[in-house]
Amino acid sequence: MKNGAGSFTAERIEELRKSVDLSDIPEIADFSEGHLRNWKPAKKAVSFRIDLDNLEWLQSAGIKGYQKKMNAVIRWAKQHGCPLAAL
């Protein structure tokens, strides 16, 4: 006798799907923070100049990973409505 999802028939799967209530689960519309396991946003290599004091601040907890921190700062500013026109 098989155990697990591999032993379900198409009819049984359809029956189970109809009986599941998803009304209390919010739909994920914004995947920018990587809500899905093993999902990573698309990235592109760019080159730009950064003031040394800002670079030192990003590297203050260790030189490795400062680019991820910079990306997190930009994402935070975008999500909190930082007005680019005012800069």
PESUL-V88358 format. One record per pair of residues at least 12 apart in sequence whose C-alpha atoms are under 10 Angstrom apart, sorted by sequence separation. I is the first residue (numbers start at 0). J is the second residue. D is the distance in whole Angstrom. If there is no record, write none. Layout:
# PESUL-V88358
[[I;J;D] [I;J;D]]
This chain:
# PESUL-V88358
[[54;66;10] [57;69;7] [54;69;9] [57;72;10] [53;69;10] [32;71;9] [32;74;9] [31;74;9]]
